[in-house]
């Protein structure tokens, strides 16, 4: 959402804010339509791709920050968990 808001112009931000207000309403049909519009906007500006790149960047940074540590069972677990996060991130949804 933050990425979408950041890359949007004034008109797009107003539309996003309107859709977010609709999500707070009671009308289920309006909510579903608002979710579809927001999701489409996220895909259009490639917010999901941006998030995936950021996640991969942080995973790589995490693994690199663990490298200088002494080789222990805990270090191996941390690296394993971090690599698992990469697999989860890259799994098809």
Buried (B, 14 or more C-beta within 10 A) or exposed (E): EEBBBEBBEEEBBEBBEEBEEBEEEEEEEEBEEBEEBBEEBBEEBBBBEBBEEEBBEEBEEBBEEBEEEEEEEEBEEBBEEBEEBBEEEEEEE
